[in-house]
Amino acid sequence: MAVSELPKIAHAELDPAWLTQHREEILEPGLPIVDAHHHLWDRGGGYFLDELLADTGSGHNVVATVFVQCGYGYRTTGPEALRPVGETEFVAGIAREAERRKLKTHACAGIVGAADLALGDKVAEVLGAHIDAGGGRFRGIRHITARHDEFNASLLSRPPARQMADPVFRKGFAHLAAMNLTFDAWLYHTQIPELTDLARAFPQAPIVLNHFGGPLGVGPYRGKRDEVFPAWLAAMTELARCPNVHVKLGGLGMAIMGFDFHKEALPPSSEKLASSWRPYVEKCVDLFGAARCMFESNFPVDKAMFSYPVLWNAFKRIASGASATEKSALFHDTATTFYRLDI
């Protein structure tokens, strides 16, 4: 089936007025947090430094953030392969502005950009350009491989099937570890075994799986969470055997996850989010250990379903039984170590 004929699944739309209908007192306001995953872009009215700081300054102790590529700010001229470097240039400028303001939050302390690993050995030039543009903050790339044959949820171009197994892609991937760079993996739960195979082939490459590994709740998986969860868990159990793989705990506010909080009359409470997400968080921490797990906001994408204070309250509720060391890892230390943040 042609891509144009596939059902299109879009991100939920942000309704600021709806979000204001539920507010909460901040739990554990002193707990240091590194938001391990957010974006900056012009979609939906824009989400840039001021909008980010409004969220990070809304009560929780967010000491730093990590920007992850989203296709904004690309160069409009020059070689096609180098155009994503424009995003790193833009975000590095945002980080410098945040630094100039002497803020509590080190905004964009780490930058994860985009580079086409299907360039093979030619990607080395692109990675070097990112490093030069990042002002000491560039840490790695995300090459999106999320794909399903029955729907299309890609904001950018739709990736080829089984791309992580492609020999040319792997030639490009080999340059990441060689250049001390990380790999953010975004894919669906049906593709986790492909990442496991890649991680085994490159045991020295630092990899972090985004958004719990994308346990789908749309298309053929809508209303089948009881079937998806064990399939997801089996794949994650195998992936966890790769010590070079970490996991980002978040992203369940995306429409493709099927929780549909945005369709309710009122925004969800942190208790409701914690109840819905606890099984995923607890299984990931059991499998990978807290030292390989990090919480993320995935804002502004997930902001369509809940506010920043409520999101982090939910994570704190889920982690309430963790030891002090585990809690520090989940909220701060794992992200700081993985991305080598200078904070």
N, C-alpha and C positions, 0 to 999 in steps of 0.2 A: 504494500500500500504506500502511495506517495505521501510525503510528509504533510502536504497541504490537505490531504484527505483524513488525516488522523485527528481525533478529538483533541482540542486544545484546552489545557488546564492552566488557568492564569492564577497569579497571586491574588489573595484577597485584597480588597481595597480598604485603605485606612479611612476611618470615620472618627476624627478627633473628638467630636461632641459625644459620640457613643462611649469612647474610652473614659471620659470624665465622670461617667455615671457610677463608677466604682473606685473608691480610694481606700487605702489601707495604711496603718501605722507601720513604719519600717521595723523589721525584725533585725536584731543584732547589727545595729547601724555602724559599729566600729570594725566589723570584719573586713579585712582588705580583700578587694576583688580585682582580678584582671579579666575584663571582658574579652574572651579569646576569639571573638568572631563578630564583626559587624561590617556594614558597607557604608559608602557615601555615594550619593547619586542625585540626579535631578528628577527622578520619577515621583509621581504622587505629590507634587508640591515641593519636592527637594528635601534632602537629608544631608546636611553638611556640618561644619564644625559647630555652629551655634545650636543646631537641633540635637546633635550628639551630646553636647555639653548640658543641654537642658535635661536630657535623660540621665546621663551619668551623675548629674548634680541634684537629682530628685530625692536623695535621702540615703542611698547606699554608698559605701565607702569604695568607690571605683577608682583605683589608683593608676590604672593603665588600660589601654585597649589595643587590640590587634585588628588592623584593617585587612579585609580579604577581598580579592578582586571581584568586580561585578560588571566590567565592561564599560566603565565611565571614564571620560577624560583621555581616551586614546588620541594619539597623534592623527591628524587628518592628511598628512603628507609624508613622503619618504617611503622607504621599503615597508611592505605590508607586515613582514615578520616583526619589525621593530615598533610598530604602532602601539601595541599594548604598553610599551615603556612610558607613554604619555600618562597613563594612570598612576604609575609609581611617581612620576614627576609631580603630578597634581597632589597626591596624598602626602608626599614629602613636604610640599609647601604648606599643607594644612597642619602637619606636625610642627613645623617651624613656627607657624602662627600661634599654635597652642603653647609652645614653649616660650614664645615672646610674652604671652599673657601671664606667665608664671602661675599656672593653674595647678590645682591639687591633682587633677587627672592628667597623666601623660598620654594624651590622645595620639593614636596611631604610633605607639612606641615600637610596634612591629608592623611591617608591610608585607603582605602576601600578594604578589602580582600574577600576571598571566603570561604564559609563553606556550607556544605550540610545540609540544614534545614530538609531534609527528614530523618536525623538521629534521629529526635525527641529530647528527653531529653539528649541524648548522645552528642548533638552538644555543650553543655555547656563547655565540656572539650576543644573542638576545639576553641571556642571563647576565652576562658581563655588563651590558648596558643598564639593566635593572639595578645591579649593584652600584654602579656609578651614579645613577639617578636617585637612589634611595637615601642619601645622606646618612649612611650608617645604620639605617633602619630596615633595609630590605632583608627578608629572611627566607623567602622561598616562593614557590608558585602553586597555584591551583589550576589544574587542567581538568575541566569538567568532563566526566564520562557518563553522567546520568542519562540513561536512555531506556525506553520501553517500547516494544513493538506495537502496543495497543493505544498509546496516547502520546502527546507531545507537550511537555511542560517547560521546554527550554526557552529562557529569555533571550539567549544568544543563539548561535548556530547549533543544530542538532548533531551530536557527535556520532561517529561511525560505531557500528556494533563491535563489541569485543576489542576495542582499541588498545586496551592495556596489554593484550597478548601480541600486538603487532611488533615485529622485529625492529622496524624503524622507530616506532614510539619508544621502545626500550633502549635504543641507542641514545635517544634524547634524554630519557630518564636517567641513564647512567651518569650524565653530567651533573645532576643535582648533588649527589653525595660527594662527587669529586670536587665540587665547588662549595661544599659545606652548606648546602641549601636544603630546605624541607619541602615536602610534598603534601599538599592538602588534597584529599580525595573526596569528591562529591559524586555519589552514585546511589542507586536504589538497592534495597535489600536483596533483590534477585541477582545483583551483580557482585555481592560481597565475595563470593569464591574467586572471582577474577582478580580482586585486589589481594586476596590471600596468596594467590599464585605469584603475583608481582612482588609482594613483600618477601616471599621466600626466595625469589630469584635475586633480590637485592637486599640482603640482610643488614647491610650497613646504612641503608637509606632511611632517614627519619621520616615517617609517614604519620599523618593524622587523618582519621576518617571523620568527615563532617556529619553533623546532624544525626547521630546515632546509626548511621548507615542507611538512612532513608527507608524506614518501615512504612510501606505505602498503604494508603487508605482510600484510594480513588480507583476509577476504572474497574478492572476485574476484582479488585481487592476491597471495594467499598462494602462496609457492613460485615467484613470477614476478619476482623481483628484477631479473633480467637484462632484463626488458621494462620494468619500472617506471623503472629508472635512466635510460635514454636519454630517456624521456618527461619525467621530472622535470628532467633536464639541459636539454632544449630549452626548457622553460618558464622555468627559472631564468636561462638565457642571455638571454632576452627581458626578464625582470624586471630583470636587472642593468643594463640600459641606462637605468634610471630612477635618477638620482644621489641622489634623496631616500630611497632604500630601503636599509636595512641588514639583516643576517641574524644570527639567533642560532644558534650551532652547539651543538646539544645536543638532548635530548628523544628520542633514539633508543632509550631504555630504556622507552618507553611500549609497551604491548602491541600497539597498532595498527600499530606499525612492523614487527612480525613477527620480531624477532630472537630472542625466546623464551629469553634467557639464564637466566631464572628457572626453567625446566623442567629444567635440567641438574643433575647430582648435586652439583657444586661451583660456587661463584660464579666468574665469568670473571676472568681476569687482565687487567691493563692492556694487555698485549701482544695479547690476543685482541680486546679492545675496539678498540684502535688499528688492528688489521688489518681489522676489520669496517667501521670508520667512516672510514678514511683517504680513500677515494674521494670521499665526500661533503664532507669538510672541504676537501680540496685543490681540488675543483672550485669550491666557494664562494669560497675565497680567490683563485683564479685569476680568477673572474668579477667579484667585487665589490671585491677588494683587501682587505688586512688592516684598513685604516682603516674599513671598513664591515662588519666581522665581529667578533662577540664570543662567547666561550664562555659557556655557561650550564650549571647543574646540573640544572634542572627537578626538584629535590628538594622534597618527599619522593616524588613520583610515581615517578621513575626509581630510587629507592632499593630498590625491590623486585627489581632486577636486578643491582645492584653497589653497593659502598660509596663514600663520598665520596672517601677517599684514592685508591682505584683509578680512579675516574672522572677525577680531575684528573691522575693519572699518565698515563692514556691520552691525554688532550689534550696533555700535555707530550711524550709520545713522538711523536705526530703532528706537532707543531710543532717538533721537534728540528732540522730543517733550515732553519727560518726565520731571518731576520736578527734582531738584537736589537730593531730598531725594529718589525718585524712582530710579533715575539713580545709585545712590550710592548702593542701595539695589541690583539691577539687576547685577551690575558688581562686587560687593565686599561684601556688608554687609550680604546678605542672606546666601551665602556660608560660610562666616566666622562664622556666628551664628549657622547655622545648623550643621556644622562639628566641632564647638567649636575649631577653629584654634587658636593656640598660635602664633600670628604674631604681 
